Amino acid sequence: MDDRTDAVIHALVATLVLFTAMLDPRVSVGIAVVALVGLALYKFRS
């Protein structure tokens, strides 16, 4: 994955986490953790 794609994915996840934080902070934390673990696994595998 190149740097531009990586930056776009991180920006989209950050926006999603910010919007869900307004609705329910617990859901926001869950999404953030799942996204971080998913991105880490993807980077380690590729």
TAURGI-V262008 format. One record per pair of residues at least 24 apart in sequence whose ideal C-beta (glycine too) atoms are under 6 Angstrom apart, sorted by sequence separation. I is the first residue (numbers start at 1). J is the second residue. If there is no record, write none. Layout:
i = <I,I>
j = <J,J>
This chain:
none
